[in-house]
Amino acid sequence: MSQIEQQNAIQAINELKKYFVSEDDKPVHHVTIKADDFWEILKRHKVIAMDNDGNHISIEQKRVLKVLERIEELVSKDEDMAELFSHHLEPMLDDIQMDDGFGTESQQDPRGDGRDGHWSMERVQGIDG
C-alpha cells in the first residue's frame, strides 16, 4: 500500500470512528451504520471504488482496469503497439504462471486454460485453437 493509500485509509477510519464512540468519546459496544454510508465514506477517501456494474472494488483494481482499458485502445488502433505489448506481456504472464498465479493447472491464464493445452501470446485460446 502506498503512502497516499495509507493516508486515505486513515482518513476513512477517522471518519468512521464517529460511529464507534458516544458523544462523550466513550467506546460504543454496538453500532449501526447504513451500508450506503459505510461504502460512501470508503469511496470518498479513495479506499474503494466501483466497477462498471456497481460492484465495490479496490482502488488498485480500478487503476489496473483503467490501464488495461487504455492499453486495449492503443492496441486496437496500432498493430505496432500490439506487437510491443505482446512482447512484454509474454514473460510477465509466464512468471505469474510459474508461481501458480493462474491456478495450479493454469486454468485462469488469460491466454487460455492450461488444462486444454499450452498457450502463449502467439497461440491464444479462442483465436488460435
N, C-alpha and C positions, 0 to 999 in steps of 0.2 A: 504494500500500500504506500503510495507516495505521501509526501508531507502535506500536500494540499488535500488529498483524500482523508488523511488523518484529521486535519483541521475541520473539514466538513463533517466528519463523523462526530467529532467532539461537540461541534455546534448543534448538531441534531440531538445528541444525548442531553446537552444542557437545556434545550427547548423541551424535550420530553420529560425532564425532571419535574416540571411543574405538575405533572400528573401523578407523581410519586411522593410528593410532600404536601403537608397541610399548609394552611395559611400561616401557621406559626413555625414553619420549617421543620416539623416533626415528620418522620417517615410514615407513610401510609402503607398498611399491610395489604389492602385490597384496592385495586384501581380499575376503573372502567375507562377505556379510551375507544372512540369510534375508529374502526379500521381505516375509514377515509381520512381522518385526522392524522393517524399514525403514518400512512403512506404519503400524505401531503407534506408532512414535516421531513420525511426522508428524501422526497423529491426536491423540496425547496433547498435543502442543504447538499444536493447532488450526491447523496449516498446511494440512491437507486434511481432508475429511470423506467420508462415504459417502452415496450416494443410496439410495433405497428398494430398488433392485435389487442393491445391494452393490458398485456401481462407485465408484471413487475420484473425488471432485470437490473443487474448491477450497472454502474457507470462504466466499468471495464467492458462488460458485454456490449453496451451501447457504443463505446468507442470502436471496438473491433468491428461491429456491424457497419458502422459508418465508413470505416476504412475499406472494408470489403465491398461496400456499395460503390465507393469511388473507384476501386480497382476494377470492378465489373464494367463501369462506364468507360474507363480508359481502354480496357482490353477489347470491348465491343467496337470501339472506334478505330483501333490501330493494331494491325497484325504484329508489328514490331514490339509493341507493349505486351501482347500475348506471349510472344516468344521470350521476352525478358522475364516476365513473371513466372512462366513455366520453368525456365532455367533455375530461378531462385527458389521456387516452391518445392521442387523435387527433393533437394537434400533436407529441407526443413521437415517436410512430411515424412520422409524416410526416418529421420531422427525420432520424431514423435511415434512412429510405428514401432521402431526398435525398442522403445521404452513402454510398449503396450498402451500407449496413449489412445489408441483407437480400439481398444479391447484386445484380449489375449489372442484372438484369431483375426485381428484387423477388420472386424466386421463393421466398424464405423469409419473406416478410412474414406475420406471424401472422394478419392479416386476410384473406389469400388470396394465391394465387400470381399475381404481377403479369403473368405470361405469358398468363394466362387472362382478363385484364381489369383494370379499376381497382377497387380495394376500399377501403373505409373502415369506420369504426366503425358507420356506418349501412347498410353493404352488405358483409356478411361472407360469404366463400365457404363454401358448405356450409349456409348458413342462408338467405341472400337470393339465391343464384344459384350 
